[in-house]
Amino acid sequence: MHGLRGISRYSSIWISDTHLGTRGCKAEYLLDFLKHTHADKLYLVGDIIDGWRLKRSWYWNDTQTAVIQEILKKTRNGTEVIYVPGNHDEVLRDYLGLIVGGVKVRDHVEHVTADGRRFLVIHGDQFDGVVRYAKWLALLGDWAYNLLLWMNDHFNKARKLLGMPYWSLSAYLKHKVKNAVEFISCFEEAVAHEARKRKADGVICGHIHHPEIREIDGILYCNDGDWVESCTALIEQKDGRLEIIHWAENTAVVSSHDRVAADRVASDRASSRKSAKPAAARVS
């Protein structure tokens, strides 16, 4: 299936909040996205690797390794990759200004679109009062959020068995809670205010796992979403237009387990055809 699909080419791509190192990471979708897209610039806008979770309990699989390898492959093939660390991968803030494996590590950057607009690119945790001033509370929230993601995974396994597409239960529930909706709105306004202070035309961020493009008091606020709930990325077309791609909604991704099963079925069919040929010859 994948070999028949082409590669979509963009000027720039922004992804964040992949949370590699957790069971909630939709690494299959992310790897599929990386393999079928190309851009001159790829921005990793924080929380790419979940250091908080890895400190508490180690989890890593082959697909997550393949994601890292695909990103490094892009640097070798000419894509400029810029990593803007977030709070979950804050350890990388000790390496700001360096180039690690071909990846540039920066606290924040300015991006100029093809049509000349200036955007501040930042993860966004700097504007989250809970993370900044009460880290213990953020860690407690992280535990509850991962429980929600666990529920989301089991919910979507049931949908898959019923032949239904991926749909984020966790995102739906989160955006129905009044306090969460108010927090998202306050966060968006705070980030947009920072962009205005820097005399930028817009801001591109992550952190709150809520993909969005909207204007806030003359500032274009863009959030590229995440890869644990929405499986989204922000892309810039060659003419400077910015769009959000919902990858899971438009892509049938085969899991590594499904690939093994499919390969086994294909092998069995091939063996059956080989054994059937002599019999067919005898009948004729």
N, C-alpha and C positions, 0 to 999 in steps of 0.2 A: 504493500500500500504506500509506504513512505517513498520508495524509489520512484514512483510515478508522479509525485508532487514536485512542483517547481520551487524555486527559492524567491521569496518576496524581498525586494531591495528597497531600502529606505536611506534617507540622509543620516538620521540618528534614531537610536532606540534607548529607552529608559526602562529599567526593571528594578524592583526593590522588594524587600521583605519576602525573599524566597525561603528563608529559615532552613537552609540546609543543615542537617544534623538533628532534625526532628522528624517524627513519624507523620506529622501533618503536612510536610512539604510535598507539593504535587510535582515531584521531580520528573515524572514521566512526561507530563505536559510541558514543563520547562525545557527539558532536553529536546522535545519535538519542536518547540518554538525556536530554539537556538539553531537547530539543524536546518530549519526551513526559512530562515530570515538572514539578511545580511545588511549591514549599515557601515557607513564611514566611521561613525562613532557609536560606541556602546557605553552607556552610563549605568553603573551598578550603584543604586542610590540607597545603600545601607541595609543592614540586617540580612545580608546575603548568607552568611554563616551564623548560626545561632550559638554564640559562645556561652550565653546564660544556661541554655539547656545542656550543652555538652559538658559543662562543669559539673552538673548534677548527675547526669547519667549519659553514658556514651551510646550514641546511635548513629550509624552511617551505613549506607548500602551502595551497591555498585552503580546504580543509576545516578546517585548524587556525585559519585566520583566522576562519572561520565559528563555531568554538567560542568564541573570544574575543568575537565580536559577540553571540552568544547569551547569554553571561554578562552582558555590559553591558546587553543588552535586559532581562534579568531585574531588574537594579537599577532600570531605568526603570519597570518594571511592578509595583514594590512589594516585591520580594524583598530582604531585608537580606543582603548578600553580605559575608562576612568572610574575608580572606585571611591565613592564618598561614604565612609563608614557611618553606621547608625549606633544605637545604644546596645543592641544585641551583639554587635561585632566591634565594640568600642576599643578593644585591644589594638586594632589597626590604627587608631588615632595616634599611637606612639610612632607610627611610620609615615606621618604626613610629609608630603614633598618628595618621597622616594618612589622609585619604580620597582615593583616586585613581580618577577616573572613576566615582564612586559606590560604590567598593569600599573597605571599611575594612581597613587593614593593621595587624595586631596580632602581637605575639610569641607570645602564647598567650591564650586566653580561657576563661572559665567558662561552661558551658551548663547551664541548668536545664531538665530535661525536663518534660513536661506533668504527670507524676505526682510531681514535686518532687525528683527526684534531681539531684545536682550532679556535673558531669563536667568534668574538665580537658581542654581541647582543645589539642593541641600536635603539631607534626610528628613529633618523636622523634629527630632526628639528634643532639640533645644527649646522648642516652644510648647512642650508638654510639661506642665507644672508637676504632674505626678512623678514622671521619670526624673525630672531635674531636682526636685526638692524632697521627695519621699520615695526613695528607691525600694525600700522594703514593701511599700504598698504596690509598687509596680510589679514586683516579683510575685506577690500574692495574686494580682490581676493576671499575670502571665500564667500561673497555675490554673486559674479558672478558665482562661481563654483556651488553654490546651485541652481541657476537659471538653469544652464546646467543640473544638476541632475533632476530638475523638468521636463525639456523637455525629459530627458531620460526615466523617469517613464511613461509619457504619450505615448511616442513612443513604449515602450514595452507592454503597455496595448493594443495598437492597434495590435501589433504582436501576442499577446496571443489570441485575438479575431479571428485572421486569422489562428490560429493553428501553429504559428511559434515559435521557441525556443527563449529564452532570448538572447539578443545581446546588448552590451553596445555602444549606440550612443555617449555618452559623452566621453568614452575612445577613440573611433575612431576619433572624432573631435579634442580632445586634442592632440593626437599623430600626427595629420596632420598639426598642427600649428608649424611653424619653431622655434619660440622662446621657446615654451614648450619642443620641442625635444632637443634643445640646453641646456635648464635648466636641464632636466633629465640626460643628458650625463655628465654635470658638477657636478651635485649632486653625481652621482654614482662614479665618479673619486675621489671626495673629501672624501666620506665615505671609499672607498677602501684605500686611502692614510692614513687615521686614523688607519685602521686595520694594515697596514704595519708598522706604527710607533709603534704600540703595539706588534709587532712581532707575530701577529695572522696569521692563514692560510686563514681566510676569515672573512666576515662580514654579519650579517643578520639584516635587518632593514625594515622600512615601510616608512611612511610619504608622498611619492609622488604618491601613488596609481598606481603603475606600476610594476606588477609582473615580476620578471626577475631573471635568474641565468646565469651569465657569468663571465669569467675570465678577470680581469683588472690588467695587469702588475704582474701576478703571484698571485694575490689575488682573491679568489672566492667570487664574489659579489652576494648576494641573497636578493631579496626583496619579501616579502610575499604577496604584493598587498593590497587589501582592500575588504570591504563588502558594498560598495555603487556603485561601477562600475563593477569590474571584479569578485567579489565573489570568491576569491582565498585564499589558505593557502599554507604554506611551510611545508612539512613533511619530517621526517627522518625515513628511513626504518631501520630495525633491524641490517642491515650490515653497516649502516652509510651513505648510498646513500641519497642525498637530491633531492626532486622533488616538483614541484608546482602542486597543484590540482585545477582545474577549476570546482568548484562545480556546478555552475548554468548551465554549458554547458552539464553536464552529469546526471543531476538529475531533475526529474519532481516533483517540490515542490508544494503542494496544499496550498493556502493561507487560513487564518482563515475564511474569508468570504466564500470561496469555500467549506471548511469543513462543515460549517453550512448548506449550500445548499445541499451538498452531504448527510449529515445525514438526512435532511428532506426528500429527495428523497427515501433514504433507508427505512425510517420509513413509508412513504406512500406505498411503495411496499410491506412491511411486512404486513401492514393493509389490503392491497388488497388481498394478498394471504390468510390471515385468513378468510376474508369475502367470498372468492371464494370456500373454502373447503366444506361448507354445500351444496352449489349449485351443486358441482361436485358429491357429494354423492347422491343427488336426481336423477341426470341424470343416474347414474349407476343402 
